[in-house]
Amino acid sequence: MNKTSTATSRNDRLAPIALFVYNRLKHTAQTVAALERNPLAALSDLIIFSDGPKNSLAEANVRVIRDYLKKIRGFKSIKIIARENNLGLAESIISGVSEVINQFGKVIILEDDLVTSPYFLQYMNEALSFYEQDERVISVHGYVYPVKQALPETFFLKGADCWGWATWRRAWNLFEVDGRKLLDELKAKKLTRQFDFDGAYPYTQMLEGQILGFNNSWAIRWHARAFLLNKLTLYPGHSLVSNSGMDNSGTHTGATKIFDSPIHQSPIGISPIPVLENMAARRAFIKYFSRPLLRLMTSRIRLKHYWKLIKKYGHKHR
């Protein structure tokens, strides 16, 4: 039996799925329905973290979500963790991932607006098994940007990502919660331009925003920590995930179709490849980030960032 088939032939090796939801019934139902269409769903444990309402206005929507969650079927087991208080997206994911991974040693993570291919769980489990002992690899990712260049079946990029991903205890233990520490190290090592895909995307400003309280992103800290440690994330050559939340309903995103990527309807094979950053794929990402619409979007992110700085610190802040 080859290595890639081992994870799908032994049920006890399948990673649990951690699903994070809040108050979006339509998105959550789409996410669950797509996940149920994975053949491995019936063999997988699903652990759902339902964040508590932010205020009295949110209580009804959270209650509706929790009523829906109780009706979900199609998985080996289903556990619903209903938070009494509102943790917010970052704390919900950080604490939830830690909770699951400390129990199981590995985990597949989805948010309530991620629609998956029927082959998503197969790819994730096979990759988790294949690279479990390789400390150069920090995570596995299911989404890939809709670049125009042909990409290999799988490839590595430095850093980490957040739209349908998986990791191991050994990797998640490296997570750094202190954004200031990460930013200082990036600057001290003169890595901010490389971190920003050669200036094509404002990841450094996203990290600065997290430090200043403009956003509460766990993902930018996960990416920065992996990047600083020269760790790699495995990507598929075709996207196994689509984000349905780019409709102004999410925490950190507005309405846009620029990230829409067709969901691949065939398996992605896991086989030995060089455990190195794929520079051709990196250039494809840079070219994608440099598209006029994305340039406009990132320029707005930068402008919004600077206005917040001015409001907080005055015009003398640089």
Phi, psi and omega in degrees: 000132181281166188295326185287341181268350185297317185295329182269353181261348179237107186302326184289352180260355179290138181284143173292156179253124174258118180247127183252123184230161176225272188222020183252093185296312183301313181294316181299317180296322177296318180298313181294317181299317179294319181295323179296335180282354173285128178304331181278356181301317183294345180254004187247144174277130178249123179243117186252126177257112181256110183289149180285162182291145178287328183202181183295331179293331182273349186300318183295315180295321178294321178296319178298316178301314184291327174296319178295317183301326181293343183263357182292137175227179172098008179237161180302316175209155179227125178237128180250121177253103184265109180287137177286321182254163177274114179274336189085160187300313186297308183293326178299314182287315181301311182288321181293314177300316180299318181298312182290316186290330177290335178273319189251343179087346178200161183199148171253131188242131175227148170256172192284003179239020183252117181260128189250157172289155173298347182253009180299309183294325178297312179300313182298312183292321179294319179291320177299319178291316186295319186252015185304320184264002184264102186289352174288339184258122184261336182195172177237137183237147183256340181261146172222141181300152180282065180287156180277335182284146175291135180248155176292168182308314172219157180201165180249144167230153179283138181111200181216171185214180195219002181256080182083089188218171181211154179202179182242164179302317183301329181275313182296334177297344180275351183304136179244120183280337186276099181296324179299318178299318180294315181296317180300320180290320177300317180290319181297325181268003178056047184250003187297322180293317178295320178300327180271024183051057180056038177084005185279337182219137190277058179295323180298319178293328176296320178292318176300319179298322178296318180297320184275357179086013178283334173217167180235048187282122169282329189293322180293328177286323176297315179296314182296318180297314179298317180299314182294331179271004182059035177271157186243148173244137178274131177243153172274153177288339175231142186290134174256007183219143171231143180262113180272359186268004179279051183231025179074016181257352186271178183285316187239012186232152174258198181269122178197154175248007188292339180262003181298125180230129180302138179280124183289134185253022177227159179296149171257120183282142175254118180215164183299129173225162177301130180275072182215155175297131179276107187290330176294319177294320177300316179296324177296320177296316180300317179296319178297314179297338182272000178300146184307316181295321178289324175300318178297317179298314182290329176294325176292323176299315180296315180298316179298320179298312182294322178296322178294322177297316181297318180296324184277321189243348184092171188291346182279346182290135177226000000 
